[in-house]
Amino acid sequence: MLLAGISLAVPAIPTILAPLIFFWSASIQVRSEEAILSQALGRDYEQYAATVPRWVSMRRGVRP
């Protein structure tokens, strides 16, 4: 949110790209960690991931 606010306050190419690059890199990090957890924990992690949202207060299609 801070990066998005700065991009609104200082409209320049670097400040506009900063939030986009952050969310892109965060999604790559999350996916790599999920793959490792899935390999390490197997079915237990798959059941957990199906019932818990990836991002705070964003629901997935499957409900517990």
C-alpha angles and dihedrals in degrees: 000000000000092000091048091051092049091050089055093046096045108032103201133128096254093049092047092049095047097076091043093051091046094053092044093052092043092053091050091050093049093049093050092049091048091052091051092047091048091053093045100043103025119187095005091061092045090055091047093049091050092058103036123068117241094223126038113280095354112122127214123219093260117076126196 
